[in-house]
Amino acid sequence: DAGVTQSPTHLIKTRGQQVTLRCSPKSGHDTVSWYQQALGQGPQFIFQYYEEEERQRGNFPDRFSGHQFPNYSSELNVNALLLGDSALYLCASSSESRTTGELFFGEGSRLTVL
Amino acid sequence: AQSVSQHNHHVILSEAASLELGCNYSYGGTVNLFWYVQYPGQHLQLLLKYFSGDPLVKGIKGFEAEFIKSKFSFNLRKPSVQWSDTAEYFCAAPRGRRALTFGSGTRLQVQP
């Protein structure tokens, strides 16, 4: 049973560019959330997708956007990259129907902005 | 909404030492709390969780945590750490539905 998979694992961009990160949720999961983890910090909630719509959003600017596809996979897009966007981006999935709603995390995509 | 804070940023222990990592939460109605662990190069995984009932919660790999309402605390404990416990530990609380707010984390380094 595949867990949460993310791609790419590492990438380097320059300021002003745009980036797209991808996430496939754990089998049977329908809810996907994205987190940003800066070096030495805890993960910060960016947003969550359920039924192909953004259901909740953290305190991140509109440069951060996303999408969820009918197969529940998701993308995170960041426009006009800043140096401060350098971080590990984590995807977490869960099942809306499960009572406990435990989150399962991928290994992340490490973005470096130069 | 609940928030959590962790005050131990970096802890260094020798093998077989006892561990206690602090986590304090802010009051926000029903209290649900989690501890996650991130081993080097691996994904975040759930250690244990508290929803209600017995305030002493047991998790995987010999970890436990005690919910103390009067102290707004949910400290993580292990009686005897191993080198393989070297990792980063995060306390977390729910943020809306199926999302979490995390503390800043505690890096644990266990020396053989």
Chai-1 contact restraints between the chains, C-beta under 6 A:
chainA,res_idxA,chainB,res_idxB,connection_type,confidence,min_distance_angstrom,max_distance_angstrom,comment,restraint_id
A,T31,B,R98,contact,1.0,0.0,6.0,A-B,restraint_1
A,S33,B,A99,contact,1.0,0.0,6.0,A-B,restraint_2
A,Q41,B,S104,contact,1.0,0.0,6.0,A-B,restraint_3
A,G42,B,F90,contact,1.0,0.0,6.0,A-B,restraint_4
A,G42,B,F102,contact,1.0,0.0,6.0,A-B,restraint_5
A,G42,B,G103,contact,1.0,0.0,6.0,A-B,restraint_6
A,G42,B,S104,contact,1.0,0.0,6.0,A-B,restraint_7
A,G42,B,G105,contact,1.0,0.0,6.0,A-B,restraint_8
A,P43,B,F102,contact,1.0,0.0,6.0,A-B,restraint_9
A,F45,B,R95,contact,1.0,0.0,6.0,A-B,restraint_10
A,F45,B,A99,contact,1.0,0.0,6.0,A-B,restraint_11
A,Q48,B,A99,contact,1.0,0.0,6.0,A-B,restraint_12
A,Q56,B,G96,contact,1.0,0.0,6.0,A-B,restraint_13
A,S94,B,R98,contact,1.0,0.0,6.0,A-B,restraint_14
A,G101,B,R98,contact,1.0,0.0,6.0,A-B,restraint_15
A,E102,B,L46,contact,1.0,0.0,6.0,A-B,restraint_16
A,F105,B,H43,contact,1.0,0.0,6.0,A-B,restraint_17
A,F105,B,L44,contact,1.0,0.0,6.0,A-B,restraint_18
A,G106,B,H43,contact,1.0,0.0,6.0,A-B,restraint_19
A,E107,B,H43,contact,1.0,0.0,6.0,A-B,restraint_20
